[in-house]
Amino acid sequence: MLIVLSPAKSLDLDTPPTTTLHTTPDFLDRSSALIDVLRHYSPAELGSLMHISDALAVLNVGRYASWSADTRDARQAIMAFNGDVYAGFDARSLKPGQLDHAQRSVRILSGLYGVLRPFDLIHPHRLEMGTKLATGAGKDLYAFWGETVTGALNAAIADNGAKALVNLASEEYFKSVKPKLLSVPVITPVFEDWKGGKYKIISFYAKRARGLMARYAAIKGIVDAEKLKSFKVDGYAFDKKDSDERTWVFRRKVEE
């Protein structure tokens, strides 16, 4: 199987990585083209485009100005991303063999880089896939990346002999994938919590659970997606009754 994740908005640029192993992103030329577009934006224009604060706009204008395709002084994606998904994944506590498994079986979708392997080196940036950044390819990043993301995933699927793609990414990021062009079926785990008398998706918990599942696969060395149905972490368990062939529901019920 191949797992896809979303990136994180927040970055950890201070905690030392636990591995020196690294790879180079496949689409740095495309990333450079996006940076060339972004460098024309003032802080005010960038803030309006991305709906971010003035402080974040100034920070990222500076990042774009200093961004380079040279990967020196960059950090592995899995060690840099620091959101809820990556708190669940907790890459720094994984053993070398488990990290190697993640490198083979996990891909991170990215607005700036297209598709990343966990060890791919990245520079600090912010560019969400849903950003309506106009380029010569069209009005937004979905147009810019076109079929590139799907092609990269198909190449990874072929390389590791995957029989399924496990979608642990958000809707915003998975929209960059064209499922009909994938060489394998897509399985989407859904994580629900009991709240207010019913099961529902609670964003914070669902994001963390996606990372926990990716971590579970790395620790167990899972290559067959069916084995993810045995995921029982942090109170979640597979609910066969409300799942179907392509959507797998995991639920937990904790004291309210």
C-alpha positions in Angstrom: 0.0 0.0 0.0 0.9 3.6 -0.3 -0.2 6.2 2.3 -0.7 9.9 1.5 -0.7 12.6 4.1 -1.2 16.4 4.1 1.6 18.6 5.2 1.4 20.9 8.2 1.1 24.7 8.4 3.4 24.9 11.4 7.1 23.8 11.3 9.6 22.7 13.9 12.9 24.2 12.8 14.7 23.9 16.2 14.5 20.3 17.4 17.4 18.3 15.9 16.4 15.5 13.4 17.0 11.9 14.6 18.4 10.9 11.2 20.9 12.3 8.7 19.4 10.3 5.8 17.8 12.6 3.2 16.5 12.7 -0.3 15.8 15.5 -2.8 12.3 16.5 -3.9 11.5 15.4 -7.4 9.9 18.6 -8.6 12.3 21.4 -7.5 12.1 23.0 -10.9 8.3 23.3 -10.5 8.7 24.6 -6.9 11.2 27.2 -8.2 8.6 28.4 -10.8 6.0 28.9 -8.0 8.5 30.8 -5.9 9.2 33.1 -8.8 5.5 33.9 -8.9 5.2 34.4 -5.1 8.2 36.7 -5.0 6.2 39.4 -6.8 3.7 39.5 -3.9 4.0 42.2 -1.2 3.1 41.3 2.4 -0.3 42.9 2.0 -1.0 41.1 -1.2 0.2 37.7 0.2 -1.9 38.2 3.4 -5.0 38.8 1.2 -4.2 35.8 -1.0 -3.6 33.3 1.8 -5.9 34.9 4.4 -3.1 35.1 7.0 -2.0 37.7 9.5 0.3 40.5 8.7 3.1 38.9 10.8 2.8 35.6 8.9 2.7 37.4 5.6 5.9 39.3 6.3 7.5 36.1 7.5 6.6 34.2 4.3 7.6 37.0 2.0 11.0 36.8 3.6 11.0 33.0 3.2 10.2 33.3 -0.5 13.0 35.9 -1.0 15.6 33.6 0.5 14.2 30.3 -0.8 16.6 28.3 -2.9 16.4 25.0 -4.8 19.7 24.2 -3.1 18.8 21.8 -0.3 21.7 22.7 1.9 20.4 23.9 5.3 17.1 22.3 4.5 15.3 19.8 6.8 13.6 16.4 6.1 9.9 17.0 5.6 9.0 14.4 8.3 11.1 16.2 10.8 10.0 19.7 9.8 6.2 19.4 9.8 4.7 20.0 13.2 0.9 19.9 13.0 -1.7 17.6 14.6 -1.0 14.8 12.0 2.7 14.9 12.8 2.2 14.9 16.5 0.4 11.6 16.0 3.1 10.3 13.7 5.9 11.4 16.1 8.7 10.6 13.7 11.5 11.3 16.1 10.5 8.4 18.3 10.6 5.9 15.4 13.4 3.5 15.0 15.6 3.6 11.8 13.9 0.6 10.2 10.5 2.1 10.9 11.5 5.4 9.3 12.8 3.5 6.3 9.4 1.8 6.0 7.7 5.3 6.1 10.1 6.5 3.4 9.0 3.7 1.1 5.3 3.7 1.9 4.3 7.3 2.7 4.0 10.3 0.5 3.1 13.9 1.6 1.1 16.1 -0.7 2.4 19.7 -0.9 1.3 22.9 -2.5 4.9 24.0 -3.1 6.6 20.6 -3.7 3.8 18.6 -5.3 4.7 15.2 -3.7 7.3 14.6 -1.0 8.9 11.5 0.5 9.4 11.7 4.3 13.2 12.2 3.9 12.9 14.9 1.2 14.6 18.1 2.2 12.5 21.2 2.4 12.9 24.9 3.2 10.6 26.8 5.5 7.5 27.9 3.5 3.7 28.2 3.6 1.7 27.4 0.5 -1.5 25.5 1.0 -2.8 23.4 -1.9 -6.1 25.3 -1.9 -4.4 28.7 -2.5 -5.8 30.5 -5.6 -2.4 31.4 -6.9 -2.7 32.2 -10.6 0.1 30.9 -12.8 0.5 30.3 -16.5 -1.2 26.9 -16.0 -4.4 28.3 -14.6 -6.1 30.0 -11.7 -4.9 27.9 -8.8 -2.5 25.2 -7.6 -4.7 22.4 -8.7 -4.3 23.7 -12.3 -0.6 24.2 -11.8 0.1 20.6 -10.6 -2.4 19.1 -13.1 -1.7 15.3 -13.4 1.8 15.6 -11.9 0.8 14.6 -8.4 -1.1 11.6 -9.7 1.8 10.5 -11.9 4.2 10.7 -9.0 1.9 8.5 -6.9 1.6 6.0 -9.7 5.4 5.8 -9.9 5.6 5.2 -6.2 2.9 2.6 -6.3 4.8 0.8 -9.1 8.1 1.0 -7.2 6.8 -0.6 -4.0 4.2 -3.0 -5.6 1.3 -1.3 -3.7 -2.2 -2.8 -4.2 -4.0 0.2 -2.7 -3.6 3.9 -1.9 -4.6 4.8 1.6 -5.9 8.4 1.7 -5.0 9.9 5.1 -4.8 13.4 3.6 -7.4 16.2 3.9 -10.0 16.9 1.2 -8.1 20.1 0.2 -4.9 18.2 -0.5 -6.5 15.0 -2.0 -8.2 17.2 -4.6 -4.8 17.4 -6.2 -5.0 13.7 -7.0 -7.0 12.3 -9.9 -8.3 8.9 -8.5 -9.6 7.7 -11.9 -6.0 7.9 -13.2 -4.5 6.0 -10.3 -3.4 2.4 -11.0 -4.9 1.1 -7.7 -8.1 1.7 -5.7 -8.3 4.4 -3.0 -9.2 3.5 0.6 -10.2 6.4 2.9 -10.1 5.8 6.7 -12.5 8.0 8.6 -12.1 8.7 12.3 -15.1 9.6 14.4 -15.6 10.4 18.1 -18.8 10.1 20.2 -20.0 13.6 21.1 -23.4 15.0 21.8 -25.1 11.6 21.5 -23.7 10.7 18.1 -20.5 9.9 16.3 -18.9 12.7 14.4 -15.6 13.8 12.9 -13.8 16.2 15.2 -11.1 17.8 13.2 -8.3 18.0 15.8 -8.8 14.3 16.8 -9.2 13.1 13.2 -6.0 14.8 12.1 -4.0 13.3 15.0 -5.6 9.8 14.3 -4.4 10.0 10.7 -0.8 10.5 12.0 -1.3 7.6 14.5 -2.4 5.3 11.7 0.6 6.2 9.5 2.8 5.6 12.6 1.1 2.3 13.3 1.8 1.1 9.7 5.5 2.1 10.1 5.9 0.4 13.4 4.2 -2.8 12.2 5.8 -2.8 8.8 2.4 -3.0 7.2 2.3 -3.4 3.4 -1.2 -4.8 3.1 -3.9 -2.2 3.6 -6.3 -4.8 5.0 -4.1 -5.1 8.1 -4.9 -1.5 9.0 -8.4 -2.8 10.0 -6.6 -4.1 13.1 -5.7 -0.5 14.1 -6.6 -0.1 17.8 -4.8 3.0 19.0 -5.9 5.8 21.3 -9.3 4.1 21.7 -10.2 3.9 18.0 -11.4 0.6 16.5 -12.6 -0.5 13.1 -16.4 -0.4 12.7 -17.2 -3.0 10.1 -21.0 -2.3 10.2 -20.7 1.3 8.9 -17.7 0.8 6.6 -17.7 -0.2 3.0 -15.1 -1.4 0.6 -13.5 1.9 0.1 -14.4 3.9 3.2 -13.2 2.5 6.5 -14.8 3.9 9.6 -12.8 3.9 12.9 -14.7 5.1 16.0 -14.1 5.6 19.7 -16.3 6.4 22.6 -14.8 8.1 25.6 -16.4 9.6 28.7 -18.0 12.9 28.0 
